[in-house]
Amino acid sequence: MSTELNAGRGPARAGRTVTAVTRSEEQALALKLWVVLSRAYAAVAGHARADIARHGLTVAEFGVLEALHHKGPLLLGEVQRKLLVSSGGITYLVDRLEKRGLVERRACPRDRRASYAALTQEGKTLIRRIFPDHARRIERALSGLKRREKEEAIRLLRRLGHAAAGLEGGDSTTP
């Protein structure tokens, strides 16, 4: 199967047709995708960070509160996997939120080594108050795409993430 290209210089002209994309062109395209993806993420994440900071929280702390808000009490390991942080990182986050009275640890009845993180009443009140506005801000930050485009982006990025996670030599965290 031959694809007619002219290396991005417009329509192919006689004698200038390329029958396959070169390795360097594929590499350049991959690098451009990486830059565009990174810039888009940074732009949207900036809106999220700014909103979360208004409430005196870090993005990771908000992530813990949000996960517990939507899923209910979770084992610390489950929270860790949802937030893609280290085990030491989740301990630190839960300690900070516990000191603020937003989260509490609960013993796991099946495994004495494990514990659950759960929202306190104060944590529930806070996340119920701030989450709806946060969701609206994220929706606004992503308003550059129509509904179908968002669905297609989700599908493509999920496929990209799974493929990258399956490669050797990368981080084992998956989107």
BAFI-3210 file (N, C-alpha, C; in Angstrom, 3 decimals, decimal comma, padded with zeros to 6 digits):
// residues 175
n [1|2|3|4|5|6|7|8|9|10|11|12|13|14|15|16|17|18|19|20|21|22|23|24|25|26|27|28|29|30|31|32|33|34|35|36|37|38|39|40|41|42|43|44|45|46|47|48|49|50|51|52|53|54|55|56|57|58|59|60|61|62|63|64|65|66|67|68|69|70|71|72|73|74|75|76|77|78|79|80|81|82|83|84|85|86|87|88|89|90|91|92|93|94|95|96|97|98|99|100|101|102|103|104|105|106|107|108|109|110|111|112|113|114|115|116|117|118|119|120|121|122|123|124|125|126|127|128|129|130|131|132|133|134|135|136|137|138|139|140|141|142|143|144|145|146|147|148|149|150|151|152|153|154|155|156|157|158|159|160|161|162|163|164|165|166|167|168|169|170|171|172|173|174|175]
n.u [000,845|000,696|001,197|000,605|002,591|003,922|005,756|004,496|004,462|002,409|000,393|001,456|003,973|004,923|007,608|008,328|007,095|006,613|006,769|006,545|006,338|009,047|011,263|012,235|010,270|008,048|008,983|009,230|006,537|005,511|006,874|005,822|003,124|003,462|004,330|002,117|000,101|001,151|001,145|-001,592|-002,542|-001,198|-002,412|-005,126|-004,780|-003,762|-006,038|-007,438|-005,635|-005,551|-008,210|-008,459|-006,496|-007,670|-009,107|-007,311|-006,035|-003,919|-003,450|-003,198|-004,230|-006,864|-007,536|-007,609|-009,777|-011,794|-011,868|-012,700|-015,121|-016,621|-016,370|-016,622|-015,452|-012,110|-009,516|-006,176|-004,288|-005,918|-006,668|-004,168|-003,535|-005,533|-004,809|-002,277|000,108|002,958|003,295|004,293|003,671|000,852|000,391|001,475|-000,259|-002,770|-002,199|-001,847|-004,428|-005,883|-004,939|-006,089|-008,674|-010,304|-010,253|-010,359|-008,742|-009,654|-009,783|-009,165|-011,306|-010,713|-007,990|-005,401|-003,183|-003,910|-005,630|-008,504|-009,301|-011,440|-013,920|-014,410|-017,141|-016,713|-014,985|-016,712|-018,611|-017,009|-016,063|-018,473|-019,366|-017,395|-016,917|-018,931|-018,596|-015,943|-016,111|-017,617|-015,748|-013,731|-015,180|-015,602|-012,928|-012,422|-014,044|-013,368|-013,648|-016,166|-018,907|-018,798|-016,161|-014,812|-015,507|-014,236|-011,586|-011,205|-011,408|-009,207|-007,010|-007,127|-006,539|-003,946|-002,655|-002,877|-001,404|001,145|001,648|001,993|004,482|007,925|010,200|008,994|007,111|004,977|002,452|-000,876|-003,172]
n.v [-001,177|002,100|005,386|008,598|011,300|014,550|015,366|017,322|019,654|020,562|019,694|016,742|016,838|016,037|013,803|014,445|012,910|011,137|007,905|006,771|007,646|009,085|007,979|010,139|012,042|010,861|010,874|013,630|014,344|012,919|014,238|016,815|016,322|015,598|018,058|019,742|018,369|018,552|021,349|021,916|020,450|021,857|024,376|023,854|022,642|024,791|026,372|024,634|024,394|027,075|027,451|025,520|026,373|028,653|027,745|027,028|024,601|021,981|020,592|017,811|017,323|018,158|016,227|013,897|014,519|014,786|012,191|010,654|011,852|011,129|008,324|007,340|005,998|004,824|002,369|003,237|002,485|002,284|004,936|005,978|004,711|005,820|008,502|008,439|008,610|008,107|005,569|006,712|009,332|009,359|008,814|011,110|013,086|012,311|012,546|015,359|016,265|015,084|016,435|018,874|018,295|017,272|014,723|011,351|008,469|005,062|001,891|-001,151|-003,818|-006,368|-006,534|-005,834|-004,345|-002,509|000,578|002,693|005,727|008,347|010,849|013,440|015,022|017,744|017,691|016,609|018,662|020,768|019,789|019,317|021,902|023,220|021,655|021,694|024,281|024,052|021,992|023,322|025,266|023,686|022,586|024,934|025,562|023,559|024,129|024,676|022,567|020,737|018,611|016,023|016,097|016,124|013,574|012,015|012,814|011,781|009,033|008,674|009,600|007,858|005,440|006,056|006,400|003,806|002,326|003,515|002,896|000,181|-000,163|-001,068|000,287|002,611|004,609|002,969|003,943|004,542|006,333]
n.w [000,000|-000,939|000,049|-001,072|-000,587|000,091|001,944|003,628|002,069|000,485|-002,459|-004,173|-006,670|-010,024|-010,059|-007,476|-005,610|-002,618|-001,375|001,143|004,585|006,190|008,827|010,362|009,864|011,087|013,686|014,134|013,962|016,159|018,234|017,943|018,538|021,230|022,333|021,789|023,184|025,797|026,172|025,975|028,168|030,230|030,041|030,686|033,192|034,603|035,060|036,754|038,941|039,857|040,675|042,715|044,516|045,548|047,648|049,517|049,148|047,828|044,536|044,734|047,315|046,935|045,062|046,641|048,356|046,435|045,291|047,505|047,962|045,692|045,625|048,189|051,393|051,032|050,713|051,604|049,667|047,407|047,009|046,493|044,014|042,395|042,369|041,393|042,939|045,121|047,727|050,054|049,470|049,538|052,205|053,373|052,274|053,335|056,041|056,213|055,483|057,479|059,754|059,257|059,721|057,740|056,708|057,860|059,245|059,066|060,554|058,791|058,772|057,792|057,378|059,354|058,749|056,881|056,137|055,907|054,189|054,900|054,429|056,788|058,536|058,218|056,001|054,073|053,907|052,934|050,362|049,037|048,838|047,254|044,968|042,821|041,572|040,808|038,908|036,946|036,177|035,036|032,945|031,477|030,830|029,039|026,952|024,355|022,672|020,930|021,970|020,653|019,775|022,212|023,142|021,192|021,633|024,220|023,663|021,886|023,435|025,596|024,297|023,398|025,890|027,026|025,154|025,417|028,090|027,906|026,810|027,209|029,639|030,444|032,808|035,111|035,589|034,550|032,504]
ca.u [000,000|001,529|000,525|001,294|002,832|004,987|006,374|003,873|004,698|001,308|000,140|002,639|004,230|005,635|009,006|008,581|006,220|007,250|005,865|006,434|006,761|010,350|011,370|012,385|008,970|007,229|009,534|008,851|005,104|005,345|007,342|004,845|001,963|003,839|004,357|000,745|-000,579|001,686|000,661|-003,031|-002,667|-000,750|-003,415|-006,299|-004,343|-003,634|-007,369|-007,745|-004,776|-005,989|-009,469|-008,210|-005,704|-008,585|-009,651|-006,207|-005,694|-003,083|-004,161|-003,212|-005,192|-008,187|-007,758|-008,021|-011,144|-012,702|-012,007|-013,513|-016,466|-017,329|-016,274|-016,792|-014,183|-011,246|-008,233|-005,140|-003,716|-006,837|-006,526|-002,845|-003,618|-006,392|-004,124|-000,965|001,168|003,657|002,681|004,690|002,930|-000,537|000,450|001,690|-001,484|-003,819|-001,780|-002,149|-005,878|-006,335|-004,620|-007,049|-010,004|-011,097|-010,202|-009,985|-008,369|-010,474|-009,151|-009,765|-011,641|-010,184|-006,531|-004,952|-002,126|-004,510|-006,614|-009,325|-009,420|-012,849|-014,184|-015,102|-018,277|-016,139|-014,499|-017,891|-019,183|-016,116|-016,032|-019,816|-019,480|-016,479|-016,814|-019,745|-017,970|-014,729|-016,537|-017,994|-014,514|-013,083|-016,014|-015,299|-011,565|-012,452|-015,127|-012,850|-014,053|-017,584|-019,156|-018,257|-014,706|-014,372|-015,643|-013,171|-010,321|-011,146|-011,114|-007,843|-006,031|-007,133|-005,785|-002,553|-002,164|-002,735|-000,290|002,388|001,838|002,393|005,850|008,969|011,053|008,227|006,492|003,879|001,161|-001,694|-004,305]
ca.v [000,000|003,290|006,639|009,665|012,458|015,446|015,833|018,519|020,829|020,743|018,579|016,125|017,221|014,997|013,658|014,781|012,088|010,274|006,761|006,393|008,661|008,704|007,862|011,464|012,705|010,259|011,361|015,043|014,367|012,474|015,315|017,908|015,883|015,680|019,474|020,242|017,713|019,146|022,735|021,875|020,023|022,949|025,440|023,417|022,427|026,110|026,746|023,764|024,788|028,378|027,267|024,744|027,210|029,603|027,093|026,666|023,194|021,632|019,738|016,451|017,287|018,205|014,916|012,962|014,878|014,487|010,732|010,181|012,413|010,363|006,874|006,953|005,589|003,980|001,981|004,186|002,006|002,618|006,377|006,124|004,335|006,772|009,784|008,197|009,084|007,027|005,214|007,757|010,535|009,293|008,930|012,534|013,817|011,987|013,178|016,802|016,454|014,668|017,556|019,950|017,831|016,998|013,285|010,507|007,086|004,030|000,576|-002,129|-004,980|-007,605|-006,513|-004,857|-003,509|-001,538|001,501|003,460|007,178|008,730|012,262|013,823|015,882|018,995|017,411|016,474|020,002|021,536|019,309|019,552|023,333|023,720|020,831|022,116|025,403|023,523|021,265|024,336|025,900|022,723|022,554|026,161|025,456|022,588|024,515|024,835|021,407|020,366|017,343|014,882|016,217|015,675|012,107|011,479|013,052|010,789|007,734|008,663|009,734|006,595|004,481|006,476|006,103|002,352|001,876|003,983|002,148|-001,168|-000,184|-001,230|001,444|003,777|004,562|001,997|004,572|004,580|007,266]
ca.w [000,000|-001,082|000,337|-001,778|000,259|-000,330|003,186|004,165|001,224|-000,448|-003,368|-004,782|-008,051|-010,771|-009,700|-006,074|-004,799|-001,632|-001,212|002,550|005,531|006,739|010,276|010,963|009,802|012,149|014,947|014,237|014,248|017,552|019,109|017,858|019,320|022,636|022,711|021,763|024,306|027,030|026,290|026,253|029,564|031,100|030,009|031,443|034,582|035,220|035,558|037,900|040,071|040,362|041,388|043,933|045,424|046,212|048,838|050,395|048,933|046,684|043,577|045,279|048,433|046,314|044,448|047,705|048,756|045,316|045,178|048,631|047,750|044,673|045,813|049,583|052,017|050,201|051,273|051,201|048,411|046,312|046,780|045,879|042,599|041,690|042,238|040,794|043,833|045,821|049,007|050,992|049,111|050,001|053,662|053,631|051,945|054,301|057,301|056,125|055,493|058,809|060,660|058,973|060,094|056,537|056,438|058,994|058,943|059,711|060,476|057,890|059,602|057,210|057,324|060,360|058,176|055,961|056,701|054,974|054,314|054,772|054,695|058,012|058,200|057,716|054,650|053,200|053,723|052,060|048,983|048,453|048,572|046,220|043,763|041,665|040,875|040,188|037,704|035,939|035,689|034,141|031,738|030,729|030,302|027,935|026,038|023,000|021,880|020,964|022,667|019,887|019,776|023,534|023,164|020,342|022,345|025,308|023,057|021,352|024,517|026,351|023,482|023,460|027,233|027,189|024,312|026,032|029,340|027,556|026,328|028,215|029,912|030,889|034,133|035,087|035,823|033,348|032,608]
c.u [000,887|000,694|001,307|001,379|003,874|005,549|005,813|004,050|003,586|001,146|001,431|002,752|005,001|007,097|009,310|007,710|007,031|006,287|005,739|006,924|008,076|010,289|011,459|011,075|008,036|007,675|009,135|007,369|004,828|005,769|006,376|003,595|002,257|003,808|002,935|-000,051|-000,143|001,173|-000,827|-003,267|-002,300|-001,791|-004,636|-005,937|-004,166|-004,952|-007,722|-006,940|-005,242|-007,275|-009,246|-007,465|-006,574|-009,107|-008,557|-005,788|-004,673|-003,925|-004,266|-004,192|-006,615|-008,524|-008,197|-009,462|-012,152|-012,927|-012,907|-014,952|-017,265|-017,359|-016,593|-015,456|-013,422|-010,014|-007,180|-004,491|-004,600|-006,751|-005,209|-002,905|-004,482|-005,668|-002,746|000,155|001,814|002,940|003,049|003,936|001,508|-000,593|000,583|000,407|-002,580|-003,469|-002,149|-003,655|-006,488|-006,102|-005,586|-008,481|-010,897|-011,214|-009,859|-009,599|-009,303|-009,791|-009,907|-010,059|-011,043|-008,659|-006,026|-003,855|-002,682|-005,443|-007,320|-009,129|-010,891|-012,975|-014,820|-016,315|-017,792|-015,618|-015,640|-018,487|-018,334|-016,208|-017,394|-019,990|-018,625|-016,489|-017,681|-019,126|-016,692|-015,073|-016,935|-016,753|-013,767|-013,865|-015,719|-013,910|-011,507|-013,500|-014,651|-013,179|-015,554|-017,708|-018,526|-016,737|-014,118|-014,437|-014,536|-011,805|-010,153|-010,752|-009,654|-006,792|-005,982|-006,320|-004,294|-001,941|-001,945|-001,565|001,046|002,686|002,320|003,819|006,826|009,706|010,303|007,739|005,285|002,528|000,431|-002,826|-005,612]
c.v [001,234|004,526|007,750|010,888|013,349|016,138|017,162|019,768|020,998|019,538|018,050|016,578|016,091|014,989|013,954|013,962|011,194|009,127|006,300|007,542|008,202|008,662|009,230|012,258|012,168|010,767|012,821|015,178|013,954|013,576|016,495|017,563|016,017|017,139|020,028|019,660|018,337|020,568|022,792|021,478|021,169|024,068|025,073|023,244|023,753|026,600|025,927|024,185|026,097|028,247|026,571|025,580|028,228|029,057|026,610|025,210|023,068|020,767|018,311|016,324|017,306|016,853|013,871|013,246|014,509|012,985|010,191|010,681|011,551|008,860|006,423|006,528|004,608|003,575|002,961|003,773|002,314|004,106|006,648|005,819|005,311|008,087|009,666|008,837|007,881|006,707|006,231|009,048|010,513|009,399|010,400|013,331|013,568|012,580|014,659|017,061|016,062|015,805|018,717|019,547|017,490|015,510|012,568|009,128|006,166|002,691|-000,317|-003,379|-006,297|-007,690|-005,425|-003,942|-002,389|-000,594|002,245|004,948|007,482|010,223|012,419|014,653|017,213|018,830|017,286|017,836|020,817|021,074|019,481|021,021|023,741|022,917|021,312|023,275|024,946|022,805|022,239|025,002|024,966|022,629|023,771|026,082|024,505|022,925|024,758|023,672|021,190|018,986|016,152|014,910|015,777|014,155|011,454|011,661|012,048|009,429|007,656|008,740|008,489|005,539|004,795|006,127|004,625|001,819|002,281|003,201|000,730|-001,287|-000,377|000,083|002,685|003,594|003,639|002,626|004,733|005,570|006,511]
c.w [000,000|-000,813|-000,331|-000,883|-000,373|000,907|003,677|003,320|000,187|-001,363|-003,988|-006,237|-008,715|-010,365|-008,243|-005,139|-003,869|-001,368|000,231|003,419|006,149|008,259|010,930|010,908|010,879|013,514|015,171|014,575|015,690|018,517|019,101|018,664|020,809|023,124|022,787|022,941|025,635|027,235|026,593|027,713|030,512|031,162|030,844|032,919|035,310|035,789|036,800|039,125|040,695|041,167|042,722|044,964|046,159|047,527|049,787|050,295|047,812|045,747|044,127|046,443|047,905|045,692|045,457|048,096|047,677|045,173|046,289|048,516|046,777|044,930|047,229|050,168|051,125|051,001|050,777|049,879|047,212|045,977|046,056|044,390|041,801|041,423|041,603|041,620|044,508|047,131|050,083|050,744|049,622|051,517|054,051|053,393|052,968|055,665|057,306|056,217|056,832|059,820|060,477|059,308|058,919|056,227|057,734|058,481|059,712|059,511|059,500|058,712|059,093|057,237|058,260|059,824|057,312|056,709|055,578|055,223|054,077|055,068|056,067|057,595|057,643|056,287|053,661|052,889|052,756|050,609|048,302|048,069|047,370|044,921|042,598|040,871|040,172|038,875|036,594|035,346|034,726|032,836|030,860|030,092|029,102|026,880|024,609|022,088|022,013|021,625|021,932|019,843|021,121|023,630|022,343|021,015|023,483|024,744|022,591|022,456|025,397|025,601|023,516|024,816|027,461|026,368|024,934|027,310|029,063|027,053|027,470|028,402|030,332|032,301|034,053|035,337|034,511|033,531|032,740]
res [m|s|t|e|l|n|a|g|r|g|p|a|r|a|g|r|t|v|t|a|v|t|r|s|e|e|q|a|l|a|l|k|l|w|v|v|l|s|r|a|y|a|a|v|a|g|h|a|r|a|d|i|a|r|h|g|l|t|v|a|e|f|g|v|l|e|a|l|h|h|k|g|p|l|l|l|g|e|v|q|r|k|l|l|v|s|s|g|g|i|t|y|l|v|d|r|l|e|k|r|g|l|v|e|r|r|a|c|p|r|d|r|r|a|s|y|a|a|l|t|q|e|g|k|t|l|i|r|r|i|f|p|d|h|a|r|r|i|e|r|a|l|s|g|l|k|r|r|e|k|e|e|a|i|r|l|l|r|r|l|g|h|a|a|a|g|l|e|g|g|d|s|t|t|p]
***
